[in-house]
Amino acid sequence: MKPNLDKSWKLSIYNEKQRLQKLLFPEGILYSKKKDKIKTLKTNPIMEIANYISISYNKKKARQNCLALVKLS
């Protein structure tokens, strides 16, 4: 999902980027010039689920890789 969002963002014109940004971050994005940090107050619930699934998948894959290495030892 993330690579598609990245590609969509890069290929979009300004107005499309604004719509995509509003969809992903319904309450906007805050930027602190002093700290040079970006913060979001709320993200789209679908994106939160996708992120959770991605993290879970990566953890499972890492465990499988560790088990495979142990078996090879």
N, C-alpha and C positions, 0 to 999 in steps of 0.2 A: 504494500500500500504506500509506504513512504517514497519509494522511487517514483511512483506515478505522480505523487503530489509535487515532488521536486521538479519533475519534467513539466507538469502542468503550470507550475509557477514560472519556470523559465520561458515557456512558450506563450504565456498570457500577456495581454496588453494591460495597461494600468487599471481600467475599470474591472476587468476580470480578476485581477489580483486583489482588488478591494473586496469583491464578493467572496472570493476564496478565503481571504483573511477573516472576514466577518463570520463565515461559516465555521471556521476552525476555532476562532477566538471571539465568541459572541459579545464579550464585554470589553473587547479591545486589547491592545498591547501597550504597556507602559514602558517608558525608557527613562532611566536616570542618567543624565549627562555627567553628573558628578561622579557616580560610581561606574559609569559605562556598562550598565547592566539592563537587560530586558526582563520584564516580568509580565505574566498574564494572570488575571484574576480568575478566569474560568475558561476551560477548554470544552469543546464539543464532546458530549458523553461518548459518542461513537469512537472518537479519537482516543479517549481514555481507555476504552475496551481494547482497541487495536494495539495500543502501547502495552497494555498488560499482557496480551496474548504474545506479542513479540518478545517481551522480556522473559516470559515463562518458557517459550520455545527455545530461546537462546540458553537459558539455564539448563534445560533438559538436554540440549545438544552438548553443552559443555560437560555435563555429568557422563553422558554416553562416551564422549571422547576420553575422559579420564578412566572410565572403566575399561575401555579398549586398550589403553596404554598399560594399565595394571595387568591385564590378561597377557599382554605381549612380554611382560617382564618375567 
